[in-house]
Amino acid sequence: MTPLQATNDQSSTPAAPESLHIAVIGAGKAGTAIARSLLESGYRVSLSASGNPARLELMIDFVTPGAEPKWTHDAVADADIVVLALPLHRLKTIDPALLAGRVVIDTMNYWPPVDGEIPAFAAGDRPSSEVVQEMFPGAAVVKTFSHTGYHHLEPDRRPAGHPERRGLAVAGEDPDAVALVSALVDRIGYDPVPVDSLAGTAFLQPGGPAFGARLTAAELRELAGATAPVA
């Protein structure tokens, strides 16, 4: 067990299974930072991007050693959790049936200069993860990793109980999916702060008070209006 996998007897977060296979879709800076954090925590990680996975092999050797380059459909086929870490405008390239029955982590934010004008997201009348859930109705979408910068994700990791440990919000409609992802977040080095609805995630988005703020769990709970973690 590494220091970042140390348990805290006072925590009510269940332990994350050590045998999880996690498929990360998106090999940009955010996707590779998440993949490295998962690999260092002992998870099996597959990484996919647009195009032939053979083109990823050299990059993976240097950037995310230990990850398995795969076509997206192969990466997802036996994955326990799927991480969406790609630009929102590329979501339309993913068949919703591919993610049916999966726990799907949404790490994405809507960036008009990058994504262009996407009416469903540009309307701004609801959080982006609600739109993602509608796009993939058969999946259990869980929002996390989105409110911290990819360049902070790895250096901010701390073992349980560390006085400088930061929090990560974990939001979703499915309690079991939220509990599973909360355990994963705890294992990689953050205090999970469960939020029981995707509708309540506007505070995590660009312009929201939690976005980029690098907060403790207590500070995040105050912003989320949460009073207790998922047991």
C-alpha positions in Angstrom: 0.0 0.0 0.0 1.4 3.4 -1.0 1.1 6.5 1.2 -1.7 7.7 -1.0 -3.6 4.5 -0.4 -3.4 4.7 3.4 -6.8 4.4 5.1 -8.2 6.6 7.7 -10.2 4.9 10.4 -12.4 7.9 10.9 -13.5 8.0 7.2 -16.9 6.7 6.2 -15.8 6.4 2.5 -15.8 2.7 1.6 -12.5 1.2 0.3 -12.2 1.2 -3.5 -11.7 -2.2 -5.0 -8.1 -2.7 -6.0 -9.0 -4.7 -9.2 -10.9 -2.0 -11.1 -10.2 -1.5 -14.8 -10.7 2.1 -15.7 -10.9 3.3 -19.3 -9.9 6.9 -19.9 -11.2 8.4 -23.1 -9.1 11.3 -24.1 -5.3 11.5 -24.2 -4.9 15.2 -23.7 -3.3 16.9 -20.6 -6.3 16.2 -18.4 -6.8 12.6 -19.5 -3.1 11.7 -19.0 -2.9 13.4 -15.6 -5.9 11.4 -14.4 -4.5 8.2 -16.0 -1.2 8.7 -14.2 -2.9 9.3 -10.8 -5.0 6.1 -11.3 -1.9 4.0 -12.3 0.0 5.2 -9.3 -2.9 4.2 -7.1 -2.7 0.6 -8.5 -5.5 0.6 -11.0 -5.4 -1.0 -14.4 -5.9 1.8 -17.0 -6.7 1.8 -20.7 -6.3 5.0 -22.7 -8.0 5.8 -25.9 -8.1 8.8 -28.2 -9.3 9.4 -31.8 -7.6 7.2 -34.3 -5.5 4.1 -34.2 -4.2 3.2 -30.7 -0.8 2.3 -32.3 -0.2 6.0 -32.6 -0.6 6.4 -28.8 2.0 3.8 -27.9 5.1 6.0 -28.1 3.4 8.8 -26.2 2.1 6.5 -23.5 5.6 5.1 -23.0 6.8 8.6 -22.0 3.7 10.2 -20.6 1.6 7.5 -19.0 3.8 4.4 -18.7 1.7 1.4 -17.8 -1.5 2.5 -19.5 -2.8 0.2 -22.3 -3.5 2.0 -25.6 -6.8 0.8 -27.1 -9.6 1.6 -29.5 -12.3 3.2 -27.5 -14.8 0.4 -27.9 -12.2 -2.1 -26.8 -11.2 0.0 -23.8 -14.8 0.3 -22.6 -15.7 -3.3 -23.3 -14.5 -4.7 -19.9 -14.1 -1.4 -18.0 -15.6 -1.0 -14.6 -15.5 2.8 -14.9 -15.2 5.0 -17.9 -13.6 8.5 -17.7 -14.7 11.1 -20.2 -11.7 13.5 -20.6 -12.2 14.8 -24.1 -13.4 18.1 -25.5 -17.2 18.4 -25.2 -17.6 18.9 -29.0 -16.2 15.4 -29.5 -18.9 13.7 -27.4 -21.1 13.2 -30.4 -18.5 10.8 -31.8 -19.2 8.3 -29.0 -22.1 5.9 -29.4 -24.4 6.1 -26.4 -24.9 2.4 -26.5 -21.2 1.9 -25.8 -21.6 3.5 -22.4 -24.9 1.9 -21.4 -24.7 0.2 -18.1 -21.4 1.9 -17.2 -20.4 4.2 -14.4 -19.1 7.2 -16.4 -17.0 10.0 -14.8 -17.5 13.3 -16.5 -14.4 15.5 -16.1 -15.3 17.9 -18.8 -16.2 21.6 -18.9 -17.7 23.7 -21.7 -15.2 26.0 -23.3 -16.7 27.9 -26.3 -13.3 29.0 -27.8 -12.4 25.3 -28.0 -15.8 23.6 -28.4 -17.6 26.2 -30.5 -21.2 27.0 -30.0 -23.0 23.9 -28.8 -26.6 25.0 -28.1 -27.4 22.4 -25.4 -24.4 23.6 -23.4 -24.4 27.2 -24.4 -27.9 27.8 -23.1 -26.5 27.9 -19.6 -29.8 27.0 -18.0 -28.5 23.9 -16.4 -25.2 22.3 -15.5 -23.2 20.7 -18.3 -23.2 17.3 -16.6 -27.0 17.1 -16.8 -26.7 17.5 -20.6 -24.0 14.8 -20.6 -26.3 12.5 -18.7 -29.1 13.1 -21.3 -26.7 12.3 -24.1 -25.8 8.9 -22.4 -29.1 7.9 -20.8 -28.0 4.3 -20.1 -25.0 5.4 -18.1 -24.6 6.5 -14.5 -22.8 9.8 -15.0 -20.7 11.1 -12.1 -19.1 14.5 -12.1 -15.6 14.9 -10.6 -12.1 16.1 -11.4 -13.6 18.9 -13.4 -13.1 21.7 -10.9 -9.4 21.2 -10.3 -6.8 22.0 -13.0 -5.0 19.1 -14.6 -1.7 20.7 -13.5 -2.8 20.6 -9.9 -4.3 17.1 -9.8 -1.1 15.2 -9.2 0.9 17.5 -7.0 -2.2 18.1 -4.7 -2.6 14.4 -3.9 -2.2 13.7 -0.2 -2.7 10.6 2.0 -5.8 10.3 4.1 -5.7 12.4 7.3 -3.0 14.8 5.9 -3.7 18.3 7.1 -3.2 19.7 3.6 -5.4 17.2 1.9 -7.9 18.8 -0.6 -11.4 17.8 -1.5 -13.0 16.8 -4.7 -16.7 17.0 -5.3 -18.3 13.8 -6.6 -21.8 14.4 -8.0 -24.4 12.1 -9.5 -27.9 10.7 -9.4 -27.0 7.1 -8.7 -25.9 6.6 -5.0 -24.0 3.4 -5.8 -22.0 5.1 -8.6 -21.3 8.1 -6.4 -20.1 5.8 -3.6 -17.8 3.9 -6.0 -16.3 7.0 -7.5 -15.9 8.6 -4.0 -13.8 5.6 -3.0 -11.7 6.0 -6.1 -11.2 9.7 -5.3 -10.2 8.8 -1.8 -7.7 6.2 -3.0 -5.9 8.5 -5.3 -5.4 11.2 -2.6 -8.4 13.5 -2.1 -11.3 13.7 0.3 -14.5 13.0 -1.7 -17.4 15.4 -1.2 -20.5 13.6 -2.5 -23.2 15.8 -4.1 -26.5 13.9 -4.6 -27.6 15.6 -7.8 -26.1 16.7 -11.1 -28.5 19.6 -11.0 -26.4 21.0 -8.1 -23.1 21.2 -9.9 -23.1 24.7 -11.2 -20.8 25.8 -8.5 -18.1 23.4 -9.9 -18.2 24.9 -13.4 -16.1 27.7 -14.9 -17.2 30.9 -13.2 -18.5 29.0 -10.1 -16.9 29.5 -6.7 -15.3 26.0 -6.5 -13.8 26.1 -10.0 -10.0 26.2 -9.7 -10.1 27.1 -6.0 -8.3 24.0 -4.6 -10.5 23.7 -1.6 -10.6 21.4 1.4 -13.5 19.0 1.8 -15.0 21.2 4.5 -14.9 24.3 2.2 -16.4 22.3 -0.6 -19.2 20.9 1.6 -20.1 24.4 2.6 -20.3 25.5 -1.0 -22.3 22.4 -2.0 -24.7 22.7 1.0 -23.7 19.1 1.9 -23.8 18.1 5.6 -22.2 14.7 5.5 -20.4 12.3 3.1 -22.0 9.2 1.6 -21.8 6.4 4.1 
